[in-house]
């Protein structure tokens, strides 16, 4: 199963970035699956990083954040870069990797309904099952859910009937598909593949209760971080890292602890789904 690498270059500060990457791989191995962290190193696409390569990526501050549009550029120019959800899905699908664990997906940005992450487009065309804790909480969650529906991407609540809101277990947005086990997710995936339906599935797993950031606390921090970003004229690619750092400060590190916990939990669930898909199909 695949793991993305943007969390290493843009998700956590050193040395926590390398620690979390190692922890996710260990969680997957402990469940009996094989973790393959994907990245571009010196213009070479790598599917499954060695310990030395993980260390190299974690200590390359100039690493490019690569979505699908950036992969060819990074390879042609000999760059080092991490892969986003979209890029990781693209690579995984073309190398027969069926399951992928991440933290949160991109989506529709607040106040900018035409600013839509390539993650959603890739979900609609790459046959990979993506396990996450919902869209990133910085986004417009209702519009993101609507966009996924338009694209024909099934959003499956894992042991929940409500869309998780990344840091928080609930968003107030109901889901009409719920799976209680990895085996049930695998049945849905097999049925979709048998029908020849395009794209993948989004499996949304709530952050563990003990690490949850209450919804009102998370929302207050997000709104204040957004205000600070606007006041500092921070826009474009720099906005998300800026806001994440502000949210961490505003919550005294609770957002970072929630992020770490949900990543490890998602890796565990994804490994169980990968193993369920590897089992022979029921006759």
N, C-alpha and C positions, 0 to 999 in steps of 0.2 A: 504494500500500500504506500501511497505517496504522502510526503510532507512538504509543505512550502517553506521557503527560506526567507521571505520578507520579514517574518518575525525576528529573525536573527539580525538583519541589517537595519530595520526600521521600527521594530516592535518593542524591543527592550534595550536598555543601555548596557554596555559592558560592565562587569562580566556576566550579568544575569542572562544576557542573550544566548551565550554559549551553554550556560547551565540548563536553561529551559529546553534548548534544542536537544541536548543530550538526554534530558529527562523524558522528553516525548519519545525518542527512539527506544529508550529502555522500557517504557510502558508498553510499546508495541511488541517488542521482543518478548516481554514477560507474558503476553497473551498468546504467543506462538505465531505471530505474523512477522513479516520482514519489512522494516521501515526503509523507505527510499527517499531521502531528502534531495530535492531537485534545485539546481542552481547553475549559473554560468561562471566558470572560472577561467580567466585569461582567454576568453573567446571560445572555450570548449564547454558544450552542454554536458553537465554531469547529472546522472540519475543514480543517486545513492552516493553520498559523500563519505569519505574516510574521516577518521578522527582529525587527521592533519588538515584536511580540506574544510571541515567544519570550523576549525580554529582559524584558518586563513580567512574564511568569509566573515567570521565574527570580528576579525581585527582589520577589516578593510573599510575604513570610514567613507571612502569614495565609491563604494559599490553602488551600481545603478539599480534602481527599482524597476524590474522588467515585467511589464504586462505583455500580452501577445504581440503588440505592435513593436515592442522593443527587442524581442528575442533575436531577430535577424540582424538588427543593428549591433547589438552587443557581441554576437558571434563574429560578424564581419570586421568589427573594429578591435577585436581582441580584448574586450572589456570583461570586468568581473561584475556580476550582478545577481541579485536575488530574484526569485520568481513569485509573482503575485498569485492569487487564487486562479485568475484566468489563465495565466501562462502555465501554471502547474497542471491545471486540467488539460490544457492543450497537449503538453508533453506526455502526461500520463496516458491519455487516450490513445496516442500514437505508439505507445510502447506496451499496450496491453495491461496497464495497471488500472484496476477497476474501482478502487476506493481511495479516498483522499481526506485527510484530516487537517483542519485549519482552526483558527480562532473564530473570526467573524468574516462574513463576505462583504464586499462593497455593494452599493446600491444607488438609490436616488438621493441626491444631496438636499439637505434642508434649504428651502428658499430658492432652489435652482432645479426645478423639475426636469430640465433638459440636460442636466449634468448627471449622466447615468454611467455607473461603473461597467467596464468591459466584463467584469465577473458575471453579470447577468446574461450577457450575450453568449458567453462561453458555456454557461450552464444549459443554454438552449440548444447547443450543437455538439458538445462533447459528451459521450456516454460514460460518465464517471459519477459515482455516488459521492457527494461531498458532505462531510460531517462537520457541523459548525455549531456555535452557540447563538445562531441567528445573525442577521445583518448587524454591522457595527452600530453601536448605540448613537453615534454622531449623526446618523442618517435619518431620512424621513421614512420611518418604518411602514406606515400605511401605503405610501406610494410605491415603496420597494416591493411590498407584497403584491400590490396590484400589477406591477410590471412583470413580476415572475409569473403571475396567472396569465397575463397576455401572451407571454413567451411560451406557455405550455409546460412550465417547469413545476413538477409536483413538490410541494413543501410539506415534508413529513415531520410531525412532532414526535420526538422520541420520548415516550412515556409522559407526554404532555399534550393537551388539546389547545394550547395557546402558544403563539410565537414567542420564543425567548427573546429578551432584549439585551443580549450580550452580557453586560455586567449584572443584569437582573433576570430573575427567573420568569417574569411575566411582562407582557407589553399591553395587555388588554385587547389584543388582536386574536380572534379565534382561528384555529386551523381546522379544516375538515378532514384531514388525514392524520391518523395517529397510529403509531406502531409501538407495541409493548416490548418487543425483543428484536435482537439482531436477526433472528430467523425470519421474523415477519417482514423486516426491511428487505431481506434477501428475496423473499417471495415476490414482493412488489417489483424489485429490480429485474428479476428473471422474467416476469410477465411482460414488462415493458420492452425488454430486449427481444423476447419472442415475437412481439407484435411489430418489431422494427421501428418503434417510436424514436424520434431523434432526441438528442440531448441527455442530460443526466438527471439526478434527483438531489434535492437538498434536504438533508436530515438535520433537524434542529434539536439540539440537546441543551436543556437548561444548565446553567452554571451550578455546581454543587451548592447546596443550601448554606453550608457553613462558610462559604467564601462569597456569598452573594452581596452585592452592593444594593441596598434598598432602592426601589425605583425612583422615589422622590429625591433621594440624595444624589443618585446618578444624574437625573435630569437637571437638578439645580447646578451641579458641577459642569455639565455639558453646556448649559446656557451661558454660564459665566465664562467658560473657556472660549465659547464662540464670540462673546462680547469682547474679550481681550484680544482675540485674533483680529477682529474687525478694527479695533482701536489701534492695533499695531500694524495695520495694513498687511497682514500675513495672508496670502492667497495662494491658490494653485496647489502644487505638490507639497509645498511647505506647510500648508494649513493643518493637515491631519497630524503630523508629528508634533507640531506646536501645541495643538489642542490636547493631544494625549498627555503631553508633559504637564500642561496646566491642570488637567483633570487629576493626574496623580498628585500634584501639589495640593489641590483643593480638597482631596479626600484623604490626605495624609498617607498615601501609598496604598489605600484599600483597593483602588482600581487596578493597580499592578498585581496585587495578590489575587484578585478575582480573575484577571486575565490569565495568570499562570495556572490557576486551578482549573479553569474551563478548558485550556489547551490540553492539559494532561487527561482530563476526563473525556474530551473529544477523541483523543488518540486511542484511549481504551475502547470506546464504543466503536470507532472505525475499525480497529483490529478485530473486534468480535464480528462485525459485519463482513469483513474480508474473509474471515475463516468460515462464516456461514455460506458465503458465495462459493467458496472453494469446495464445499461438500457436494457430493453427487445430487443432482436434482431428483426430487421425489418422483417416482413413476406414476 
